């Protein structure tokens, strides 16, 4: 999976058309279409504009840590490696939902 796949998936998830993403990111619809199709190799600045138009903030993560970071995010911020039901502290998300500062 690539950042291009992630951005296309995020656009579809947000219910945006390529034209809407292009307008929000200051790009042409044809540019967004060609990027998603893999026809062009976009500049990093273009990818950042697309991501920000989707309310995303890209973050560089070492490849060997990607699976762990994704698992952490899916777990709503619980401690990495902490088995469920083992008296793990509440996650940051639990604290925020209950109005407590982490």
C-alpha positions as CSV (number, residue, x, y, z in Angstrom):
1,X,0.0,0.0,0.0
2,X,1.2,3.5,-0.8
3,X,0.4,7.0,0.3
4,X,-1.4,7.4,-3.0
5,X,-3.7,4.5,-2.2
6,X,-4.2,5.9,1.3
7,X,-5.2,9.3,-0.1
8,X,-7.6,7.8,-2.6
9,X,-9.2,5.7,0.1
10,X,-9.5,8.7,2.4
11,X,-11.1,10.8,-0.4
12,X,-13.7,8.1,-1.0
13,X,-14.3,7.6,2.7
14,X,-14.9,11.4,3.0
15,X,-17.4,11.2,0.2
16,X,-15.4,13.6,-1.9
17,X,-15.1,13.5,-5.7
18,X,-11.8,14.1,-7.4
19,X,-13.1,17.5,-8.4
20,X,-14.0,18.5,-4.8
21,X,-10.6,17.3,-3.6
22,X,-8.9,19.2,-6.3
23,X,-10.7,22.4,-5.5
24,X,-10.0,22.1,-1.8
25,X,-6.3,21.4,-2.4
26,X,-5.8,24.1,-5.1
27,X,-5.2,21.5,-7.8
28,X,-6.9,20.6,-11.1
29,X,-9.2,17.6,-11.2
30,X,-7.0,16.1,-13.9
31,X,-4.0,16.3,-11.6
32,X,-5.9,14.4,-8.8
33,X,-7.1,11.8,-11.3
34,X,-3.6,11.3,-12.8
35,X,-2.1,11.0,-9.3
36,X,-4.7,8.4,-8.2
37,X,-4.2,6.5,-11.4
38,X,-0.5,6.4,-10.8
39,X,0.2,8.2,-14.1
40,X,2.3,10.9,-12.5
41,X,4.8,11.0,-9.7
42,X,3.5,13.9,-7.6
43,X,5.7,16.3,-5.6
44,X,5.6,16.0,-1.8
45,X,4.0,19.4,-1.6
46,X,1.1,18.2,-3.8
47,X,0.6,15.2,-1.6
48,X,0.6,17.4,1.5
49,X,-2.0,19.7,0.0
50,X,-4.2,16.7,-0.9
51,X,-3.8,15.3,2.6
52,X,-4.6,18.6,4.3
53,X,-7.7,19.1,2.1
54,X,-8.8,15.7,3.5
55,X,-8.1,17.0,7.1
56,X,-5.1,14.6,7.4
57,X,-1.7,15.5,8.6
58,X,0.9,13.1,7.2
59,X,3.5,11.7,9.5
60,X,6.8,10.0,8.7
61,X,7.1,6.6,10.4
62,X,10.0,4.2,9.9
63,X,8.9,1.3,7.8
64,X,9.7,-1.3,10.5
65,X,7.4,0.5,12.9
66,X,4.4,1.0,10.6
67,X,2.6,-2.2,11.8
68,X,3.0,-1.3,15.5
69,X,1.9,2.4,14.9
70,X,-1.1,1.2,13.0
71,X,-2.0,-1.3,15.8
72,X,-1.6,1.5,18.4
73,X,-3.9,3.8,16.5
74,X,-6.5,1.0,16.0
75,X,-6.4,0.3,19.7
76,X,-7.5,3.9,20.5
77,X,-4.1,4.8,22.1
78,X,-3.8,1.9,24.5
79,X,-0.3,0.9,25.6
80,X,1.6,-1.1,23.0
81,X,2.1,-4.7,23.9
82,X,-0.4,-4.5,26.8
83,X,-2.7,-7.5,26.6
84,X,-6.4,-6.7,26.9
85,X,-7.9,-7.2,30.3
86,X,-4.6,-7.1,32.1
87,X,-5.3,-4.0,34.0
88,X,-4.1,-1.7,31.3
89,X,-4.5,2.0,32.1
90,X,-7.3,3.8,30.3
91,X,-6.3,5.1,26.9
92,X,-5.8,8.7,26.1
93,X,-9.0,8.4,24.1
94,X,-10.9,7.1,27.1
95,X,-9.6,10.1,29.1
96,X,-10.7,12.6,26.4
97,X,-14.1,11.0,26.1
98,X,-14.6,11.3,29.8
99,X,-13.5,15.0,29.9
100,X,-10.2,14.3,31.7
101,X,-6.9,15.7,30.4
102,X,-4.4,12.9,29.7
